[in-house]
Amino acid sequence: MADYEYKATFSDVGLTAGTSSTYELVQDEASINQNIMMIVSTPVRSKWWRPEIGANLNTYLFEPIDDITSSKIQTELSSILDSNLENRVVFQKIEVIPDVSNQNYYVEVIYTIPALQGKLVNFAFTLGRNGGS
């Protein structure tokens, strides 16, 4: 029986590259998740040659943490993720839940990856005044 070696469909250099002696590659859904975070955390018009890349989420993070602002963030996320060249996926659902006690928003992005046999991915992170994770 031959050994099967997994070959990634998508790969990128991890964001931690250069912080250690080895370069880490992120593959498939980790690569896509990293790209989503880069889009979300990049302010619009901050890329000299690609001013349309990025999001205006920082304008909402200093508004009251409530359902109204949550809805605005959700609308912004839906718009930017569809328009920022993340064409490797089909977005199924984007949900933003305010977390008043921790002063941030819980974000859940559910998408499928057609190139990986329609794999369903649930990517969750937080957005807040002190950054996201």
Secondary structure as UniProt FT lines:
FT   STRAND          11..13
FT   TURN            15..18
FT   STRAND          25..27
FT   HELIX           29..41
FT   TURN            44..45
FT   TURN            51..52
FT   HELIX           57..59
FT   TURN            60..62
FT   HELIX           67..83
FT   TURN            84..85
FT   TURN            87..88
FT   STRAND          90..99
FT   HELIX           100..102
FT   STRAND          104..113
FT   HELIX           114..116
FT   TURN            117..118
FT   STRAND          119..128
FT   TURN            129..130
//
